[in-house]
């Protein structure tokens, strides 16, 4: 199912609020309602500012962790080139399998990839060195593989750190009080009919942005899919994506202009059952 654009949601919200302002005129000035509006707005601003700052910090930590992982995986592959071609290709194959697992599962299930990281680590452990150059490269590969496990733990912690239900309840209740107060105090004039729906829609926008940050859908193509595509290419692999990304319009094929072909995974079973997966190569 396609995910509704935030712009569509805002348009719907504005239309609803505009119709309310037309057909449900307010009661004008009220000292009590003005006091309630001021208190609710103050509390809403504090909670929203704290939650947004917290989500931005979490967002930055996850993004940094993923990019560090990309660098480590690419480094392992480049270091493996001092060994036989068979070993280098096996390393690349295991990195590919690791990345596919990460993509197949939702980001909140990032810890599902730990098994693939361990398999990569154990394979590196079995590599036999023939000279000092290979021994030095193998040491760096070990270090990078160990850092991958650390990053996996850090990212897994952050992706599971969601906004608590009571925080959402507080924000929704306060926003409801603010909306009620705004429409109650509204007067029957052109300015009120236009400004009140705009203010109400802006309130909804703030909540939607917070939800996008909390669900890690905020600008996801820029910080997830584009860097991942580049990593696949740097590893001499065909970029790989689940079909659901395109069906939900979270990723558009036309946005992958510099890529000649992609691997698209199709799943016959309901998530998180990944059995029966098929992969199709699509030319762009």
C-alpha positions as CSV (number, residue, x, y, z in Angstrom):
1,X,0.0,0.0,0.0
2,X,1.4,3.4,-1.0
3,X,2.2,5.7,1.9
4,X,0.4,9.0,1.8
5,X,2.6,12.0,1.2
6,X,2.9,14.5,4.0
7,X,1.8,17.2,1.6
8,X,-1.5,15.3,0.9
9,X,-2.1,15.0,4.6
10,X,-1.6,18.7,5.1
11,X,-3.9,19.6,2.2
12,X,-6.6,17.4,3.6
13,X,-6.1,18.9,7.1
14,X,-6.3,22.5,5.7
15,X,-9.5,21.7,3.8
16,X,-11.1,20.2,6.9
17,X,-10.1,23.1,9.1
18,X,-11.3,25.6,6.5
19,X,-14.7,23.9,6.3
20,X,-15.0,24.0,10.1
21,X,-14.2,27.7,10.1
22,X,-16.9,28.3,7.5
23,X,-19.7,26.3,9.1
24,X,-18.9,26.4,12.8
25,X,-18.3,30.0,13.7
26,X,-16.7,30.7,17.0
27,X,-18.0,32.4,20.1
28,X,-15.5,35.3,20.2
29,X,-13.5,36.5,23.2
30,X,-13.5,34.3,26.4
31,X,-11.0,34.9,29.2
32,X,-11.1,31.3,30.4
33,X,-10.5,29.9,26.9
34,X,-7.7,32.4,26.3
35,X,-6.0,31.2,29.6
36,X,-6.5,27.6,28.5
37,X,-5.0,28.3,25.1
38,X,-2.0,30.0,26.6
39,X,-1.3,27.2,29.0
40,X,-1.8,24.5,26.4
41,X,0.4,26.3,23.9
42,X,3.2,26.7,26.4
43,X,3.2,23.0,27.5
44,X,2.9,21.8,23.9
45,X,5.9,23.9,22.8
46,X,8.0,22.6,25.6
47,X,7.2,18.9,25.0
48,X,7.4,19.3,21.2
49,X,10.8,21.0,21.4
50,X,12.2,18.3,23.7
51,X,10.8,15.5,21.6
52,X,12.0,17.0,18.3
53,X,15.6,17.6,19.7
54,X,15.7,14.1,21.0
55,X,14.5,12.6,17.7
56,X,17.1,14.7,15.8
57,X,19.9,13.4,18.0
58,X,18.7,9.8,17.5
59,X,18.4,10.4,13.8
60,X,21.9,11.7,13.6
61,X,23.4,8.8,15.6
62,X,21.7,6.2,13.4
63,X,22.8,8.0,10.2
64,X,26.4,8.2,11.4
65,X,26.4,4.6,12.4
66,X,25.2,3.4,9.0
67,X,27.7,5.5,7.2
68,X,30.5,4.2,9.4
69,X,29.3,0.7,8.6
70,X,29.5,1.5,4.9
71,X,33.1,2.6,5.2
72,X,34.1,-0.5,7.2
73,X,32.5,-2.9,4.7
74,X,34.1,-1.1,1.8
75,X,37.4,-1.2,3.6
76,X,37.1,-4.9,4.3
77,X,36.5,-5.5,0.6
78,X,39.4,-3.4,-0.6
79,X,41.7,-5.0,2.0
80,X,40.6,-8.5,0.8
81,X,42.0,-7.8,-2.7
82,X,45.6,-8.5,-1.5
83,X,44.5,-12.2,-1.1
84,X,43.5,-14.6,-3.9
85,X,40.6,-13.5,-6.1
86,X,38.5,-16.4,-4.7
87,X,38.8,-15.0,-1.2
88,X,38.1,-11.4,-2.3
89,X,34.9,-12.6,-4.2
90,X,33.8,-14.6,-1.2
91,X,34.2,-11.6,1.1
92,X,32.2,-9.5,-1.3
93,X,29.5,-12.2,-1.5
94,X,29.2,-12.2,2.3
95,X,29.0,-8.4,2.4
96,X,26.3,-8.6,-0.2
97,X,24.4,-11.1,1.9
98,X,24.8,-8.9,5.0
99,X,23.4,-5.8,3.1
100,X,20.5,-7.8,1.7
101,X,19.5,-8.9,5.1
102,X,19.6,-5.4,6.4
103,X,17.5,-4.2,3.5
104,X,15.0,-7.1,3.7
105,X,14.2,-6.3,7.4
106,X,12.8,-3.1,8.6
107,X,15.3,-0.7,10.2
108,X,13.7,-1.4,13.6
109,X,14.9,-5.1,13.2
110,X,18.4,-4.1,12.4
111,X,19.7,-6.6,14.9
112,X,18.7,-9.4,12.5
113,X,21.9,-8.7,10.6
114,X,24.2,-9.7,13.5
115,X,24.4,-13.3,12.3
116,X,25.7,-12.3,8.9
117,X,28.3,-10.0,10.6
118,X,29.5,-13.0,12.7
119,X,29.7,-15.2,9.6
120,X,31.8,-12.6,7.9
121,X,34.0,-12.4,11.0
122,X,34.5,-16.1,11.3
123,X,35.3,-16.4,7.6
124,X,38.0,-13.7,7.9
125,X,39.3,-15.6,10.9
126,X,39.9,-18.7,8.8
127,X,41.9,-16.9,6.0
128,X,45.5,-18.0,5.8
129,X,48.2,-15.4,5.2
130,X,51.2,-15.9,3.0
131,X,53.2,-12.7,3.6
132,X,53.5,-9.7,5.8
133,X,51.3,-7.6,3.5
134,X,48.5,-10.1,3.8
135,X,49.0,-10.4,7.6
136,X,48.7,-6.6,8.0
137,X,45.6,-6.4,5.8
138,X,44.0,-9.3,7.8
139,X,44.6,-7.4,11.0
140,X,42.7,-4.4,9.7
141,X,40.0,-6.7,8.4
142,X,39.6,-8.2,11.9
143,X,39.4,-4.7,13.5
144,X,36.8,-3.6,11.0
145,X,34.7,-6.7,11.5
146,X,34.8,-6.1,15.3
147,X,33.7,-2.5,14.8
148,X,30.8,-3.7,12.7
149,X,29.5,-5.6,15.7
150,X,29.8,-2.5,17.9
151,X,28.0,-0.4,15.4
152,X,25.2,-3.0,15.0
153,X,24.6,-2.8,18.8
154,X,24.5,1.0,18.8
155,X,22.2,1.3,15.8
156,X,19.9,-1.5,17.1
157,X,19.6,0.4,20.4
158,X,18.7,3.7,18.7
159,X,16.2,2.4,16.2
160,X,14.2,0.8,19.1
161,X,14.3,4.0,21.1
162,X,10.8,5.3,20.0
163,X,8.7,8.0,21.5
164,X,6.8,6.6,24.4
165,X,2.9,6.4,24.1
166,X,2.4,8.8,27.0
167,X,4.4,11.5,25.1
168,X,2.2,11.1,22.1
169,X,-0.9,11.2,24.2
170,X,0.3,14.4,25.9
171,X,1.0,16.0,22.5
172,X,-2.3,14.9,21.0
173,X,-4.3,16.1,24.0
174,X,-2.6,19.4,24.0
175,X,-2.9,19.9,20.3
176,X,-6.7,19.0,20.6
177,X,-7.1,21.7,23.3
178,X,-5.2,24.2,21.2
179,X,-7.4,23.5,18.1
180,X,-10.6,23.7,20.2
181,X,-9.5,27.0,21.7
182,X,-8.6,28.5,18.4
183,X,-11.9,27.7,16.8
184,X,-13.8,28.7,19.9
185,X,-12.2,32.1,19.9
186,X,-12.6,32.6,16.2
187,X,-14.6,35.6,15.0
188,X,-16.8,35.7,11.9
189,X,-14.5,37.6,9.5
190,X,-12.3,36.8,6.5
191,X,-9.0,37.0,8.5
192,X,-10.1,34.4,11.0
193,X,-11.5,32.1,8.3
194,X,-8.1,32.1,6.6
195,X,-5.6,32.4,9.5
196,X,-7.1,29.9,12.0
197,X,-7.1,27.0,9.4
198,X,-3.5,27.9,8.5
199,X,-2.4,27.9,12.2
200,X,-4.2,24.6,12.7
201,X,-2.6,23.0,9.7
202,X,0.8,24.2,10.9
203,X,0.2,22.5,14.2
204,X,-0.6,19.2,12.3
205,X,2.6,19.7,10.3
206,X,4.7,19.8,13.4
207,X,3.2,16.6,14.6
208,X,3.7,14.9,11.2
209,X,7.4,16.0,11.1
210,X,7.9,14.5,14.6
211,X,6.2,11.3,13.5
212,X,8.4,11.1,10.4
213,X,11.5,11.6,12.5
214,X,10.4,9.0,15.0
215,X,9.6,6.4,12.3
216,X,12.9,7.2,10.5
217,X,11.0,8.0,7.3
218,X,12.3,11.6,7.3
219,X,14.2,12.1,4.0
220,X,15.0,8.4,4.0
221,X,16.0,8.3,0.3
222,X,18.8,10.9,1.0
223,X,20.3,9.1,4.1
224,X,19.4,5.4,3.5
225,X,18.8,4.5,-0.1
226,X,21.1,6.8,-2.1
227,X,24.2,6.0,0.1
228,X,23.3,2.3,0.0
229,X,23.1,2.4,-3.8
230,X,26.5,4.0,-3.9
231,X,27.9,1.3,-1.6
232,X,26.7,-1.5,-3.8
233,X,28.3,0.2,-6.9
234,X,31.6,0.7,-5.0
235,X,31.5,-3.0,-4.1
236,X,31.0,-3.9,-7.8
237,X,27.5,-5.2,-7.0
238,X,24.1,-4.5,-8.5
239,X,22.0,-2.3,-6.1
240,X,19.4,-4.3,-4.3
241,X,16.0,-3.1,-3.0
242,X,12.7,-4.8,-1.8
243,X,9.8,-4.3,-4.1
244,X,7.8,-2.8,-1.2
245,X,9.9,0.4,-1.4
246,X,8.5,1.1,-4.9
247,X,5.0,0.0,-4.1
248,X,4.9,2.3,-1.1
249,X,6.5,5.1,-3.2
250,X,9.3,5.4,-0.7
251,X,11.8,5.0,-3.6
252,X,11.3,5.8,-7.3
253,X,13.1,4.1,-10.1
254,X,13.4,7.4,-12.0
255,X,15.4,8.8,-9.1
256,X,18.1,6.2,-9.7
257,X,19.4,7.9,-12.8
258,X,23.1,6.8,-12.6
259,X,22.2,3.2,-12.1
260,X,21.8,0.9,-15.1
261,X,20.2,-2.0,-13.4
262,X,18.8,-3.0,-9.9
263,X,17.9,-6.2,-8.1
264,X,14.3,-6.1,-6.8
265,X,13.3,-8.6,-4.2
266,X,9.8,-9.9,-4.1
267,X,8.3,-11.7,-1.1
268,X,5.4,-14.1,-1.1
269,X,4.9,-14.3,2.7
270,X,3.9,-11.7,5.2
271,X,6.7,-9.8,7.0
272,X,8.8,-10.9,8.8
273,X,8.7,-14.3,7.1
274,X,11.3,-13.8,4.3
275,X,11.0,-17.4,2.9
276,X,10.2,-17.8,-0.8
277,X,12.0,-14.6,-1.8
278,X,12.7,-14.1,-5.5
279,X,15.1,-11.6,-7.0
280,X,14.5,-10.0,-10.4
281,X,17.1,-7.8,-12.2
282,X,15.5,-4.8,-13.8
283,X,17.2,-2.7,-16.4
284,X,16.8,1.1,-16.0
